[in-house]
């Protein structure tokens, strides 16, 4: 079963414990997670369901390719990591 974890900087703002979730795409996994922890959704996704601008999602060691619809495929042993994206210069 895929797992989702959140980095400490996001955990400071909202209770988002690691969890095993069902799904074959990132979107399905996130949806399963948000069913258990609905308060986390607004920290990760915007009003249109896209990954927020200052959030980055990794599928294993690769950055999410499709932040708009999160259709990237996941395998049963996939680790999905959600973190705050850094920007600036």
KASULHU-V550084 format. One record per helix or strand of 3 or more residues. SS is the DSSP state (H for helix, E for strand). FROM is the first residue (numbers start at 0). TO is the last residue. If there is no record, write none. Layout:
SS:FROM:TO  SS:FROM:TO
//
This chain:
E:1:5  H:7:10  E:18:20  H:25:35  H:37:43  E:54:58  E:78:83
//
